[in-house]
Amino acid sequence: MIFQTKRLFVRKAETSDLEMYLSLWNNGKVMRNVGFPKGLGISAEKIRKKIAGFDETEFDQTLVVVEKESGERIGECKLGLPSDHLIASTDIKLLPESWGKGYGKELKNALCQYLFCHTGTKVIEASPNIENIASQKMQIACGGKEISREVYHFPPEMQHFTKDVHSIIYHIYKKDWLEINMRIEKIADKAERSRICKLIIESLPDWFGIESANHEYIEKSADTEFYAAYMFEKEVGFFSIISHFPQTSEIYVCGVLPDFQRLGIGKELLHVAEEDLRKQKKKFLTVKTLSSAHPDKNYACTREFYKDCGFVPVEEFKDLWGEANPCLFLVKAL
């Protein structure tokens, strides 16, 4: 499986998917939007060879969309690798019986999330047919902005069974997509703070691998200032802040679910927390993390995150957490 949504999962194509592709690619209702009003007219043997020729990557090839509840294959989608300008394309084709259920938007958001998380993509491009109103609405709902319009003319030898494609080019910018789909809340309920902390850190074993420490984080986070990020109404990240003195605060514990990292959620959470701390007249925010004396690659990324957010290293404590876990102390002026 490549990724999943609330109702769907997406995986690589297999020869067992042959019948679905025959139905999809030879369906005029589906393929008229790409210029084939009678379908592709493709044979089972050609589809079989096409699937057999795919490599191990999930990019730039057809992927199968499966409905979780029924297990039925309902269509295909594609993840394009980003260009030199960091623009990646996506595509979705679903069988007509699955239309009108909101699957398109659900898939489009998941494709955006995957590309923004796993590649350097800054912009996601799509080019729906000008007659495909449903696809246009989907692009706009996901933050798409019309960039241009174009017409594709098929070669003369194909024009007797094709139709010119009039397309609208939409771009979805990472920042716009995040603003539409993310919200941040300050959590007042103590039990809810602990619940969210538990949910997130238990999904991050590479960062939170000490059970006793995790138990302490979950218990003590209930009594901290707590900020949670939500994507598609799901808790995906949090920051827990404590204060030792009137003018200083500390990041006690924080985390973002793996599938939602590299989207900028951590920075947005930190920004909201810092704005709140400034209103409280706080002057400094500190944090402790694993130092570079430890070879852990995950915490190397964590240190880079804090440096990018304006924190500067102050001191290394080799024995604070034991010799096996040297501690780096960082601070940021608010």
C-alpha positions in Angstrom: 0.0 0.0 0.0 1.2 3.5 -0.9 -1.2 5.5 1.3 -4.7 5.4 2.6 -7.5 7.9 3.4 -10.5 7.5 5.6 -12.4 5.4 3.0 -9.8 4.4 0.5 -6.4 2.9 0.1 -4.0 3.2 -2.9 -1.5 0.6 -4.0 0.6 -0.4 -7.0 -1.1 -2.0 -10.0 -1.0 -5.8 -10.4 -2.1 -8.1 -13.2 -5.1 -9.1 -11.0 -6.4 -5.5 -11.6 -6.7 -6.2 -15.3 -10.6 -6.3 -15.4 -10.8 -2.9 -13.6 -8.5 -1.3 -16.1 -10.4 -2.7 -19.0 -13.6 -1.2 -17.6 -12.0 2.1 -16.7 -9.9 2.8 -19.8 -12.5 1.6 -22.3 -15.3 3.6 -20.7 -16.3 6.6 -22.8 -17.8 8.5 -19.9 -14.4 8.4 -18.1 -12.1 8.8 -21.1 -13.9 11.5 -22.9 -12.4 14.0 -20.5 -9.0 13.1 -21.9 -10.1 13.1 -25.5 -11.4 9.6 -26.1 -15.2 9.8 -26.2 -15.5 6.0 -27.0 -12.7 4.9 -24.6 -9.2 3.9 -25.4 -10.2 0.6 -27.1 -7.2 -1.0 -25.4 -6.9 -4.8 -25.2 -6.3 -6.9 -22.1 -2.9 -8.0 -23.5 -1.7 -4.4 -23.8 -2.8 -3.6 -20.3 -1.0 -6.7 -19.0 2.2 -5.7 -20.7 1.9 -2.1 -19.4 1.5 -3.3 -15.8 4.3 -5.8 -16.1 6.6 -3.0 -17.3 6.2 -0.8 -14.2 9.2 -0.4 -11.9 9.3 -0.4 -8.1 8.6 3.3 -7.7 5.1 4.7 -6.9 5.7 7.7 -9.1 4.7 8.4 -12.7 2.7 5.3 -13.1 -0.9 4.2 -12.6 -1.9 3.3 -9.0 -5.0 1.4 -8.0 -7.7 3.0 -5.8 -9.6 0.5 -3.6 -12.7 1.2 -1.5 -11.9 0.0 2.0 -15.4 -1.1 3.1 -16.2 -3.2 0.0 -12.7 -4.1 -1.2 -13.7 -3.1 -4.7 -11.3 -1.5 -7.1 -12.9 1.8 -8.1 -10.3 3.6 -10.3 -6.8 4.8 -10.6 -4.6 7.8 -9.6 -1.1 9.0 -10.3 1.7 10.7 -8.5 4.0 12.8 -10.7 7.6 13.4 -9.7 8.4 17.1 -9.3 10.0 19.0 -12.1 13.1 21.2 -11.8 10.7 23.9 -10.8 9.3 21.6 -8.1 5.9 21.3 -9.8 4.3 17.9 -9.7 1.2 16.6 -11.5 -1.6 14.4 -10.3 -4.3 12.5 -12.0 -7.5 10.7 -10.9 -9.9 8.5 -12.9 -12.7 6.8 -11.2 -15.4 4.4 -12.5 -18.8 6.1 -13.0 -20.5 4.1 -10.2 -18.2 5.7 -7.7 -18.9 9.3 -8.8 -20.7 11.7 -6.6 -19.4 10.2 -3.3 -16.7 12.7 -2.6 -13.9 10.3 -3.4 -12.2 12.7 -5.8 -11.6 15.4 -3.2 -10.5 12.8 -0.6 -8.0 11.3 -3.1 -6.8 14.7 -4.3 -6.0 15.8 -0.8 -4.2 12.5 -0.1 -2.1 12.9 -3.3 -1.2 16.5 -2.3 -0.2 15.3 1.2 2.0 12.5 -0.2 3.8 14.7 -2.6 4.4 17.6 -0.2 5.6 15.1 2.5 7.7 12.7 0.5 9.2 15.0 -2.3 10.4 18.5 -2.7 7.1 19.5 -4.4 6.1 23.1 -3.9 3.2 23.2 -6.4 0.8 20.6 -7.6 -0.6 20.9 -11.1 -3.7 19.4 -12.7 -5.4 20.1 -16.1 -9.1 19.1 -16.0 -11.2 19.2 -19.2 -13.1 22.5 -19.4 -16.3 20.4 -19.6 -15.4 18.4 -16.5 -17.1 20.7 -13.9 -16.8 18.1 -11.1 -13.0 18.0 -11.4 -12.7 21.8 -11.6 -14.7 22.0 -8.3 -12.4 19.4 -6.8 -9.3 21.4 -7.7 -10.7 24.6 -6.2 -11.9 22.9 -3.0 -8.3 21.7 -2.5 -6.9 25.2 -3.0 -6.3 25.2 -6.7 -5.9 28.4 -8.6 -6.5 28.8 -12.3 -3.2 29.6 -14.0 -4.0 29.3 -17.7 -6.0 27.5 -20.4 -4.8 25.3 -23.2 -6.0 23.1 -26.1 -4.4 19.8 -27.0 -4.8 18.7 -30.7 -4.3 15.0 -31.4 -2.1 14.0 -34.4 -4.1 13.8 -37.7 -4.0 10.0 -37.8 -5.9 10.0 -34.4 -8.5 12.6 -35.0 -11.1 10.3 -36.3 -11.5 8.7 -32.9 -10.4 11.5 -30.6 -11.6 15.0 -29.6 -9.4 18.0 -28.9 -9.0 18.6 -25.2 -9.7 22.0 -23.8 -8.1 22.2 -20.4 -7.9 24.6 -17.4 -4.5 24.5 -15.7 -4.8 24.7 -11.9 -1.9 25.1 -9.4 -2.2 24.1 -5.7 0.5 25.8 -3.6 1.7 24.0 -0.5 1.0 27.0 1.7 -2.5 27.5 0.5 -3.3 23.8 0.8 -2.1 23.8 4.4 -4.1 26.9 5.3 -7.3 25.3 3.9 -6.9 21.9 5.6 -5.1 22.6 8.9 -6.4 24.2 12.1 -4.6 24.7 15.4 -6.4 24.8 18.8 -5.2 25.5 22.3 -6.5 22.6 24.4 -7.9 23.4 27.8 -9.1 19.9 28.9 -6.4 18.0 30.8 -7.6 14.6 29.7 -7.7 15.6 26.1 -4.1 16.9 26.4 -2.9 13.6 27.6 -4.9 11.7 25.1 -3.4 13.6 22.1 0.1 13.4 23.6 -0.3 9.6 23.9 -1.7 9.3 20.4 1.2 11.2 18.8 4.2 10.0 20.7 3.2 6.3 20.4 3.2 6.8 16.7 6.8 8.1 16.8 8.9 5.2 18.3 12.1 6.5 16.6 11.9 9.6 18.8 10.0 8.2 21.8 11.5 4.8 22.5 11.7 4.8 26.3 8.5 3.6 27.9 9.0 5.2 31.3 9.7 8.6 29.7 6.7 8.3 27.5 4.5 7.6 30.5 5.8 10.7 32.2 5.2 12.9 29.1 1.6 11.6 28.8 0.9 12.2 32.5 2.6 15.6 32.9 1.4 17.1 29.5 -2.0 17.3 31.1 -0.7 20.3 33.2 1.0 22.2 30.4 -0.1 24.8 27.9 -1.0 22.6 25.0 -1.5 23.3 21.3 -2.8 20.7 18.8 -2.9 20.7 15.0 -5.7 19.0 13.1 -5.7 17.9 9.4 -9.0 16.6 8.0 -10.4 16.6 11.6 -7.6 14.3 12.8 -5.0 15.2 15.4 -1.7 15.2 13.7 0.7 17.2 15.9 1.1 19.0 19.2 3.3 21.3 21.3 3.3 21.1 25.1 4.8 24.1 26.9 5.8 24.6 30.5 7.1 27.6 32.4 9.7 27.5 35.2 10.0 31.3 35.7 7.7 34.3 34.8 9.8 35.4 31.8 10.8 32.0 30.3 9.0 28.9 29.0 10.2 25.6 27.7 9.0 23.1 25.0 8.3 20.2 27.3 7.4 17.7 24.5 6.1 17.9 20.9 5.6 15.7 17.9 4.0 15.4 14.4 2.6 12.2 13.0 5.0 10.6 10.4 2.6 11.0 7.5 2.2 14.7 8.2 5.9 15.7 8.6 7.6 18.1 6.2 4.3 20.0 5.7 5.2 22.9 7.9 2.8 21.8 10.7 5.5 21.9 13.4 6.5 25.5 12.4 2.8 26.6 12.5 2.3 25.0 15.9 5.4 26.7 17.2 4.4 30.1 15.7 1.0 29.9 17.4 2.6 29.0 20.8 5.2 31.7 20.5 2.5 34.4 19.8 0.6 33.2 22.9 3.8 33.4 25.0 4.6 36.9 23.8 1.1 38.0 25.0 2.1 36.5 28.4 5.2 38.7 28.4 7.6 35.8 28.1 11.0 36.7 26.8 12.7 33.4 26.1 11.6 29.9 24.9 14.0 27.0 25.6 14.1 23.3 24.5 16.2 20.3 25.3 16.9 17.6 22.7 19.4 14.9 21.9 22.8 16.4 21.0 24.9 15.7 18.0 27.2 13.6 20.1 24.6 10.9 19.5 24.4 9.6 16.0 20.6 9.3 15.8 19.5 10.6 12.4 16.0 11.4 13.5 17.2 13.8 16.2 19.6 15.3 13.6 16.4 16.4 11.8 14.9 17.6 15.0 18.0 19.8 15.7 17.7 21.2 12.2 14.1 22.0 12.8 14.9 24.0 15.9 17.8 25.8 14.2 15.5 26.7 11.3 13.0 28.1 13.8 15.5 30.5 15.3 16.8 28.5 18.3 20.5 28.6 19.1 22.5 26.0 21.1 23.6 27.2 24.6 25.1 24.2 26.3 25.5 20.4 26.1 24.8 18.3 29.2 26.4 14.9 28.9 25.0 13.4 32.1 21.5 15.0 32.4 19.7 12.1 30.7 22.6 9.6 31.3 25.7 9.2 29.3 23.9 7.3 26.5 21.7 10.3 25.8 23.7 13.5 25.8 21.4 16.6 26.0 21.6 19.8 24.0 20.0 22.9 25.5 18.8 25.6 23.0 17.1 28.9 23.5 15.2 31.4 21.4 14.5 35.1 22.2 10.8 35.9 21.9 
